[in-house]
Amino acid sequence: MHALPLPSPVRPKLAVLIDAENVSHRIVDKLFEEIFSLGEACIRRIYGDFSSPALEPWKTAIFRHTLLPQHHVPCTTSKNGADIALTIDAMDLLHQGGLDGFCLVSSDSDFTRLAARLRETGAEVYGFGEKKTPKSLQYACNRFVFVEGLCTDLPEPTAQPSPKKPAPKSPAAAIPLIRKAIAQLDGEDDWFMLNLVGQGDRLLRH
């Protein structure tokens, strides 16, 4: 009798919420490698003002990792609008159910209370941010990963070799030209004006 194959382990379902204004696009590839080791990133959203030139580099990462942009145009100079949108979405997803955990990708301490609230419900909370992230947010998560270790190195610009200067010619190389120039000039008593010699030299070179 053949043994039945064991069912594949159920992978935790995770929501990945990225604060684009507080992390670099360079972390994205390795970020999702890290998240894959934790579970299935079934919801992937990214928040920010994507009309801003500062977020232009994110566009390639958005397409490559099928992130859903949550575009927020600030009504004032305050940058809290995208943070509030992320928080509202996180709470909506929590109450919809079906998720086992959340990945909060930000270095902003404003998400400390959100992380703590999600944990209170029994959800796993994984934080991803820079080493400068306040301890309050780090400790509010079940696990916090520093993104400096996730950055993809950008290729260094190739140094252009400096043009080589032609090697200076030896003065001795000019002697045959000078002699030919003198031979073509008419002078008295073997004296020649230097400017005439120079003209003869230029004629020989052409």
C-alpha positions as CSV (number, residue, x, y, z in Angstrom):
1,M,0.0,0.0,0.0
2,H,1.5,3.3,-1.0
3,A,1.7,6.0,1.6
4,L,-0.2,9.1,0.8
5,P,1.9,12.2,0.2
6,L,2.0,14.6,3.1
7,P,0.1,17.8,2.5
8,S,2.2,20.9,1.9
9,P,2.5,23.1,4.9
10,V,0.3,26.1,4.8
11,R,2.3,29.2,4.5
12,P,1.3,32.2,6.6
13,K,-0.5,34.9,4.6
14,L,1.1,38.3,4.9
15,A,0.2,41.9,4.0
16,V,3.2,43.9,2.9
17,L,2.7,47.7,3.5
18,I,5.6,49.9,2.3
19,D,6.1,53.5,3.3
20,A,7.9,54.7,0.1
21,E,8.9,58.0,1.7
22,N,10.9,56.4,4.5
23,V,12.8,53.5,2.8
24,S,15.0,53.2,-0.3
25,H,13.9,51.4,-3.4
26,R,17.2,49.6,-3.4
27,I,16.0,47.2,-0.7
28,V,13.0,45.8,-2.6
29,D,14.5,42.7,-4.2
30,K,16.1,41.3,-1.0
31,L,13.2,42.6,1.0
32,F,10.9,40.1,-0.8
33,E,13.4,37.4,-0.5
34,E,13.4,37.9,3.3
35,I,9.6,38.1,3.3
36,F,9.3,34.8,1.3
37,S,11.1,33.1,4.2
38,L,8.4,34.3,6.5
39,G,5.3,33.5,4.4
40,E,3.3,34.4,1.4
41,A,3.1,38.1,0.5
42,C,-0.5,37.9,-0.8
43,I,-1.1,41.7,-0.4
44,R,1.5,44.2,-1.5
45,R,0.8,47.9,-1.2
46,I,3.1,50.9,-1.3
47,Y,2.2,54.4,-0.1
48,G,3.5,57.9,-1.1
49,D,3.2,60.8,-3.4
50,F,4.3,59.2,-6.7
51,S,4.2,62.5,-8.5
52,S,7.2,63.5,-6.5
53,P,10.6,63.2,-8.3
54,A,12.0,61.7,-5.1
55,L,9.9,58.6,-5.6
56,E,10.6,58.2,-9.3
57,P,13.1,55.4,-8.7
58,W,10.3,53.3,-7.1
59,K,8.4,52.9,-10.4
60,T,10.6,50.0,-11.7
61,A,10.3,48.2,-8.4
62,I,6.5,48.6,-8.4
63,F,6.1,46.8,-11.7
64,R,8.7,44.1,-10.9
65,H,7.1,43.1,-7.6
66,T,3.5,43.8,-8.5
67,L,3.1,46.4,-5.8
68,L,-0.2,48.3,-5.7
69,P,0.5,52.0,-5.4
70,Q,-1.6,54.0,-3.0
71,H,-1.0,57.4,-4.4
72,H,-1.4,60.3,-1.9
73,V,-1.2,63.9,-2.9
74,P,-0.4,66.0,0.2
75,C,-2.8,68.9,0.7
76,T,-0.2,70.6,3.0
77,T,3.5,70.4,3.6
78,S,2.9,67.7,6.1
79,K,4.0,64.2,5.1
80,N,1.6,62.3,7.4
81,G,-1.0,61.7,4.7
82,A,0.6,58.6,3.3
83,D,1.2,57.3,6.9
84,I,-2.5,57.7,7.7
85,A,-3.6,56.0,4.5
86,L,-1.3,53.0,5.4
87,T,-2.7,52.8,8.9
88,I,-6.3,52.9,7.7
89,D,-5.6,50.1,5.2
90,A,-3.8,48.0,7.8
91,M,-6.8,48.2,10.2
92,D,-9.2,47.5,7.3
93,L,-7.2,44.4,6.3
94,L,-7.1,43.3,9.9
95,H,-10.9,43.4,10.3
96,Q,-11.4,41.7,6.9
97,G,-9.6,38.7,8.3
98,G,-7.7,36.0,6.4
99,L,-4.2,37.3,7.2
100,D,-1.7,35.8,9.6
101,G,0.7,38.8,9.7
102,F,1.8,42.2,8.5
103,C,5.1,43.4,7.2
104,L,5.5,47.1,8.0
105,V,8.3,48.6,5.9
106,S,9.2,52.0,7.4
107,S,11.6,53.7,9.7
108,D,8.9,56.1,11.0
109,S,8.1,55.8,14.7
110,D,4.5,57.0,13.9
111,F,3.7,53.3,13.2
112,T,4.6,52.2,16.7
113,R,1.0,52.2,17.9
114,L,-0.2,50.5,14.7
115,A,2.3,47.7,15.2
116,A,1.3,47.3,18.8
117,R,-2.4,47.2,17.9
118,L,-1.9,44.5,15.3
119,R,0.0,42.4,17.8
120,E,-2.8,42.7,20.3
121,T,-5.1,40.8,17.9
122,G,-2.6,37.9,17.6
123,A,-1.2,38.9,14.2
124,E,2.5,38.5,13.6
125,V,4.1,41.9,12.9
126,Y,7.4,42.1,11.0
127,G,9.1,45.5,10.8
128,F,11.7,46.5,8.2
129,G,13.5,49.8,8.6
130,E,16.9,51.5,9.0
131,K,19.1,51.2,12.1
132,K,18.1,54.7,13.1
133,T,14.5,53.5,13.6
134,P,13.4,54.4,17.1
135,K,13.4,51.5,19.6
136,S,9.7,52.0,20.2
137,L,8.8,50.8,16.8
138,Q,11.4,48.0,16.8
139,Y,10.1,46.6,20.1
140,A,6.5,46.9,19.0
141,C,7.1,44.3,16.3
142,N,7.6,40.6,16.8
143,R,10.7,40.9,14.7
144,F,12.5,43.8,13.2
145,V,14.9,43.6,10.3
146,F,17.4,46.4,9.5
147,V,17.2,47.2,5.8
148,E,20.9,48.2,5.4
149,G,21.6,44.5,5.0
150,L,19.0,44.3,2.2
151,C,20.3,47.0,-0.1
152,T,21.2,46.0,-3.6
153,D,24.5,47.6,-4.5
154,L,24.3,49.9,-7.5
155,P,27.0,49.4,-10.2
156,E,29.8,51.9,-9.8
157,P,30.3,54.2,-12.8
158,T,33.1,53.0,-15.1
159,A,36.1,55.3,-14.9
160,Q,37.0,56.7,-18.2
161,P,40.8,56.4,-18.9
162,S,42.5,59.8,-19.2
163,P,43.8,60.5,-22.7
164,K,47.4,59.8,-23.1
165,K,49.6,62.7,-24.0
166,P,51.9,62.1,-27.0
167,A,55.5,61.6,-25.9
168,P,57.6,64.7,-26.5
169,K,59.9,64.4,-29.4
170,S,63.6,64.4,-28.9
171,P,65.4,67.6,-30.0
172,A,67.8,65.5,-32.0
173,A,64.9,64.4,-34.3
174,A,64.6,68.0,-35.6
175,I,68.2,68.2,-36.8
176,P,67.7,66.6,-40.2
177,L,64.7,68.9,-40.9
178,I,66.7,71.9,-40.0
179,R,69.6,70.9,-42.3
180,K,67.2,70.4,-45.2
181,A,65.6,73.7,-44.5
182,I,69.0,75.5,-44.5
183,A,70.0,73.7,-47.7
184,Q,66.9,75.2,-49.5
185,L,67.7,78.8,-48.4
186,D,70.0,81.2,-50.0
187,G,72.2,83.0,-47.5
188,E,75.3,85.1,-47.5
189,D,78.4,84.0,-45.6
190,D,76.6,81.0,-44.3
191,W,74.4,83.2,-42.0
192,F,70.6,82.6,-42.1
193,M,67.8,84.4,-40.4
194,L,66.0,82.1,-38.0
195,N,62.5,83.0,-39.2
196,L,63.5,81.9,-42.7
197,V,64.7,78.6,-41.3
198,G,61.4,78.2,-39.5
199,Q,59.5,78.8,-42.7
200,G,61.6,76.2,-44.5
201,D,61.0,73.7,-41.7
202,R,57.2,74.2,-41.9
203,L,57.3,73.7,-45.7
204,L,59.2,70.4,-45.3
205,R,56.6,69.1,-42.8
206,H,53.6,69.6,-45.2
